[in-house]
Amino acid sequence: MGTKLIDLSHTVEDGMITYKGLPAPIVCDFLSFEDSQRIYAEGTEFVISRVELVGNTGTYLDSPFHRHRHGLDLSELPLESVAHLEAVTVSAVERDGRAIGPERFAERDLKGKAVLVHTGWDAHWRTDHYFEGHPFLTRAAANLLVESGAALVGIDSYNIDDTEDMARPVHTVLLGRDIPIVEHMCQLESLPVSGFLFSAVPVKIQGCGTFPVRAFAAITD
């Protein structure tokens, strides 16, 4: 048997906008190949990149500390909570309106699993449309995910919450129960309904609540 890895992350690029109102990342050389040639032996060169970004850039993971000041930060997340998780996909591509309610998750075995919500919104990535009218989960859906024992929840949309609701109920409910959130995912249409593993591991940074991840699925043939 072989294992196929599917990348579920957007590429982080210099100047791109992930979330309106937040600064774009700056990706440049701290030490260029050309400049390094003056330091090392002839024929030897290196590049050292400099990256400046906010945690909410590209495909990123929210730890409990993102919403709750006494919650686990990135450095405190157990690896078991973000890596090699049994996973399921939940389709919400066809929907009546923007809100995704608890009925989408009913009668699914979600206990201990990463629940990845496929909305198809990633098709609008890097367009103005991506920022407006995105699908989101309801508070009732978040409550059901908690009650069902979900280990992590991901979505391929602009935000897992309705951005017009400044209380951010889904972030509040899920992160309040130590359930990490992964937003701005992509290629969820490539995944089976179940029977695969999911990983989205951020850098181990103390005092930080969100950071980009290389999210991916592992599917065994």
N, C-alpha and C positions, 0 to 999 in steps of 0.2 A: 504494500500500500504506500502511496505517496501523499504528501501534504502540499496543498496549494495555498499560497498566501495572497490575500486580496487587500490592497491598500485602500483605506477608507478615509484618507486625509487629503485636504487641499494643500497645494504647494504654497509655502510662504514666500512672497516676492517683495522686493524693495518697492515701497510706495503704494502697496495694495491697501484697500480699506476692507476690514472685516465687519466693523460695527460703526454705524454713523455716530460721529462725535468723538470717537477715539482716534488717536494718532496712528498713522501708517508706520509700518516697520521701516527702519533704515538698515540696509545691508550693504556693507562696504568693506574695503581692505583696511586693516590696521597696519599690516605689513604686506606689501604686494610682492609678487614673484620678482619683479624688476628690482625693487629696493633690496630684497633679500640677497640678491647676487653680490652686493657690496659687502655682505657680512660673512657668507659661507665660502667654502672652497670653490674653485672654478668648476662649473657644471652642476653645482648644487643650489637648488632654490626651493623656497617654501612660501606658502601664503598663510597668513593669520587673519581671519575674518573678524570684523566687528559687527555685532548685531544689536540694535537698540529697538525694543518693542515693549508694548504693554502685554500683560498676561493673556488678554482676550484677543488673540491674533490667530488667524487661520482656524484649523480644527483644534479645539482646546478642551481641557478637562477642568471642571469646577470641583474643588474640594469643599468640604463643609465650611471651612474658614472664609470662603468667598462670600457667604451670606451670614454666618453666625460667628461672632468674634471669638467665641470660646471653642469653636469647632476645630477639627483636625486640619492642619495646613498640609501643603504638598509633601513636606518632609516627614509627616506623621502618618501618611496613608500606608497601610499595609500593602505589600505587593500583591497579596492575594485578592485585594479589592479592585485591582486595575489590570491584572494580567492573567492570561490563561483561564478566563471565565467561560463556562458554558453559556451559550448565547442563543437567542431567538430573534427573529425579525417579525415586526408587526406592520402590516401594510395599511397605510392611510393615504394612499395616492388618490383613490376615489373617495370623495367626502362631500358632504353637504355643508358648505361653509368652511370656516377656518379652524374652528374648535374641534379637538380630538378628545372625545369623552371616554369614560371607563368601559363602555360596551366594546371598544376595540380590543380590550385586553381580557375580556371575560372568557372563562373556560380555557385559559391557556396556563400551562405549567410554567410559572415564572420564578419559583422559589430558587434562590441562589444564582440566578441567571442575569446576564447582561441583556437588557431589553432594548433593541434598536428599532426606532420608529422611522419607517420609510415613508416620506411624504412626497419625494420627487422634487422638493424645492431647490436642491443643489443644482438643478438645470439652469437656475438664474444667477449662479455665482458669478461675480465680477460684472454684474449689470445693475442698473438703478432699480430694477424690479425686485431684486433680491431683498431690498430693505423695506419694502412696503407690502402689507397684506399677507404676511407669512402665516403658515399653519402653526398651531401651538397646542399643548396639552391643557386640560382643565384641572382645577383643583381636585375635582372628583376623580379624575384619572390618576393624579398623583397619589391620592389616598388609597386607591385600589392597588397601585403598584407597591406601596408600602405594605399593605395588608397581605399582598401575595408573596412578599419576601424577595422582591427584585433586589439584585446586588448592585446594579449600575443601570443607568438609563441614558441612551444616546438618541440623537435626532439629527436629520440632515436639513434642518431649517435654520432660520436666522436667530431664533431664540426658542427655547422650550416653553417659555411663558408668552402670554400676550403682552407685548411691549407697551400697550396702552394701560395696562394694569400695574401701577407703580408699587403695589404690594408684592408682586412677584410670588404668587402662591405656590407655584410648582417648585421653584428653587427653595422656598421656605420649607415646604413639606419634605422634599426628598433629601436635601442637604441636612435638614434637622434630624434625619434618621440615618446619617452617615452613608447615604447613597450617592456616589459621585455622578456627575452629569457630564456628558460629552456633547458639544454642540458643533454645528457647521460641518457635519460629516458629509461624505459623498459615496457614490457607487453602491448604495445599499441594495439596489436592484440586482446586483451580482450575487447576493447571498441567498442561501436556502432558508426555509422557514425555521429550521432548527438543525441541531447536529453539528455545530461548529464551535470553535473557540474564539474569543475576542480579547484583544489587549489594547490598552491605551495608556502608556506609562509616561508621566511627565518627569521633568527634571526634579531632583530632590532638593527643593529650596525651602528653607525655613522662613516663616513669616509671609508666605505667599499663598494666595488662594486659587489662582488659575494659571495655566501655562499651556502652550501648544504641545500636542502629542502627535506621534506617528501611530494613528489607530489602524489596526488591521485585523482581519479574520484569518483563521487557519482552518482549512477544510480538508479533511482526510478522504481520499478516494476509496 
